[in-house]
Amino acid sequence: MYQLFWFCLAAYGLTQMLAYGSLFDRIRPATGLLGALFRCPMCLGFWVGVFLFGVNYNTELFTFEYTVANLLICGCVSSAVSYVLCTVFGDNGIQIGGKG
């Protein structure tokens, strides 16, 4: 169970850094298909999950068996976690209420 927790935390953190971190401002695409991908935490989160699945052999935080099903599951879990947490937490903390 802890492996899933660490995976979700790593996926959210990496997605946040890639999508919103000023460290990546100079290399983050602004237009086109890649620009749209980097503006969407759900879309970028999927590919972050696929990346983390690919490197899971090199970490002790989480280890998943290398199967196509696990690849897709990790991508989907990362996408969902990244979307939900990016929706709930913003630069100023917890975002309460909707657009009104």
C-alpha positions as CSV (number, residue, x, y, z in Angstrom):
1,M,0.0,0.0,0.0
2,Y,2.9,2.3,0.7
3,Q,4.2,1.8,-2.8
4,L,1.0,3.2,-4.2
5,F,1.3,6.2,-1.9
6,W,4.9,7.0,-2.9
7,F,4.0,6.5,-6.6
8,C,1.1,8.9,-6.4
9,L,3.2,11.5,-4.5
10,A,6.0,11.2,-7.0
11,A,3.6,11.5,-10.0
12,Y,1.9,14.6,-8.6
13,G,5.2,16.2,-7.7
14,L,6.8,15.6,-11.1
15,T,3.6,16.7,-12.9
16,Q,3.5,19.9,-10.9
17,M,7.2,20.7,-11.6
18,L,6.9,20.0,-15.4
19,A,3.6,21.8,-15.8
20,Y,4.0,24.8,-13.5
21,G,7.6,25.0,-12.2
22,S,9.6,28.1,-13.1
23,L,12.6,25.8,-13.5
24,F,11.2,24.5,-16.7
25,D,9.8,27.8,-18.1
26,R,12.6,28.1,-20.7
27,I,12.2,24.6,-22.1
28,R,8.4,24.0,-21.7
29,P,6.7,24.2,-25.0
30,A,4.1,27.0,-25.3
31,T,2.3,26.1,-28.4
32,G,1.2,23.1,-30.5
33,L,0.4,19.7,-29.3
34,L,3.2,19.6,-26.7
35,G,2.2,23.0,-25.4
36,A,-1.3,21.7,-24.8
37,L,0.1,18.6,-23.2
38,F,2.1,20.6,-20.7
39,R,-0.9,22.8,-19.8
40,C,-3.0,19.8,-18.9
41,P,-2.1,18.1,-15.6
42,M,-4.4,15.1,-16.5
43,C,-2.7,14.5,-19.9
44,L,0.8,15.2,-18.6
45,G,0.1,13.1,-15.5
46,F,-0.5,10.1,-17.7
47,W,2.9,10.3,-19.3
48,V,4.6,11.0,-16.0
49,G,3.0,7.8,-14.7
50,V,4.3,5.9,-17.7
51,F,7.8,7.4,-17.2
52,L,7.7,6.5,-13.5
53,F,6.6,3.0,-14.3
54,G,9.5,2.7,-16.7
55,V,12.1,3.7,-14.1
56,N,10.5,1.9,-11.2
57,Y,13.3,-0.7,-11.3
58,N,15.7,2.0,-10.2
59,T,13.9,3.0,-7.0
60,E,13.1,1.4,-3.7
61,L,10.0,3.5,-3.2
62,F,7.8,1.5,-5.5
63,T,8.3,-1.6,-7.7
64,F,5.8,-2.8,-10.2
65,E,6.0,-5.9,-12.4
66,Y,6.7,-4.9,-16.0
67,T,3.5,-5.7,-17.8
68,V,1.4,-3.7,-20.3
69,A,-1.5,-3.7,-17.9
70,N,0.6,-2.2,-15.1
71,L,2.0,0.4,-17.5
72,L,-1.6,1.5,-18.4
73,I,-2.7,1.4,-14.8
74,C,0.2,3.5,-13.6
75,G,-0.5,6.0,-16.3
76,C,-4.1,6.2,-15.4
77,V,-3.5,6.4,-11.7
78,S,-1.0,9.2,-12.2
79,S,-3.4,11.1,-14.5
80,A,-6.2,10.9,-12.0
81,V,-4.1,11.8,-8.9
82,S,-2.4,14.7,-10.8
83,Y,-5.7,16.1,-12.0
84,V,-7.5,15.9,-8.6
85,L,-4.6,17.3,-6.6
86,C,-3.9,20.1,-9.2
87,T,-7.6,21.0,-8.9
88,V,-7.7,21.0,-5.1
89,F,-4.3,22.7,-4.4
90,G,-3.2,25.9,-6.1
91,D,-0.4,28.4,-5.6
92,N,-2.3,29.9,-2.6
93,G,-3.2,26.6,-0.9
94,I,-6.5,24.7,-0.9
95,Q,-8.9,26.1,-3.5
96,I,-12.3,26.3,-2.0
97,G,-15.4,26.9,-4.0
98,G,-15.8,27.0,-7.8
99,K,-15.8,29.6,-10.4
100,G,-18.7,31.7,-10.0
